[in-house]
Amino acid sequence: MFKNTMKTTVLLAGLGGLIVAVAGLIGGGSTASLTIGLGLAFVMVGGSYWFSDKLALKSAKARVIERHESPEFYDMVASLAQRANLPMPRVAISPSDQPNAFATGRGPKKAVVCATSGLLASMPRDEIEGVMAHELMHVKHRDILIGSVAAAIATAISYLAQMAMFASMFGGGRDDEDRPNPLAMLLMAMLAPIAASLIQMAVSRSREYEADRGAAALLGDGKSLANALERIETLAARRPMSVAPAQAQAYIHNPLSELRGGRNAGMARMFSTHPATEERVARLRAM
């Protein structure tokens, strides 16, 4: 757990450092440009974090339910939350046929855990329990906040990189002595978004591993979650799901893409929000 936490901290610090560097290059190192860059990131963090539950539920076309609408599922979540020493989250169901689930909300007291109707219909109870334990670990570890921070900063970096592109082309009206090197600006405009995306994806993968570990610890072993991930991997390819790309990383399994073998598999995994299913399953079975 400590190793994954430190890795996430280092990655987030790297994102923060990158946005400062990009803003500084655009502004020639001025305090004002650094402040603008950081202010932009904080505004984006606040918005995406504060409204995370509404955005995620709307994207999934999900509806918050009461206990009488699905008592077995509702009571399962309640029992897991109690065992994890968490407040009872709101429970939602998305109408998608693809077996999947996600957690969202500003913190444990505002959390929502959501399962798709496909998950509830196509998986045995112990595997559903494994999936929901994983989602509750995201709540316990405050991964919604961490993911919002990483996504917002990465978005701000991309925006600043676009500003750099225009600044290198049009000069921004500054004297030649004060103007940043145009070649450096162009290189930064191309490379900074890629670097930010790589770090953001690495943060997301690290949190998935940690939620898997926490779920296995809560349930006593990783078998049920490992079986669930294998079943989801098989069924997801046959049942497409319509969801906003920005929300895909919230799900236990990426609802929009499949990682395949081949020469480009390693590169694809670097830009993936989720670790490869076979790697997650191997770790869980080893617990």
Secondary structure, DSSP 4 states (H G I P E B T S, - for coil): -HHHHHHHHHHHHHHHHHHHHHHHHHTTT-HHHHHHHHHHHHHHHHHHHHTHHHHHHHHHT-EEE-GGGSHHHHHHHHHHHHHTT-PPPEEEEE--SS--EEEESSSGGG-EEEEEHHHHHHS-HHHHHHHHHHHHHHHHTTHHHHHHHHHHHHHHHHHHHHHHHHHHHHGGG--TTTSPPHHHHHHHHHHHHHHHHHHHHHHHHHHHHHHHHHHHHHHSSSHHHHHHHHHHHHHHTTS-----GGGGGGBSS-SS-----STTHHHHHHT-SS--HHHHHHHHHT-
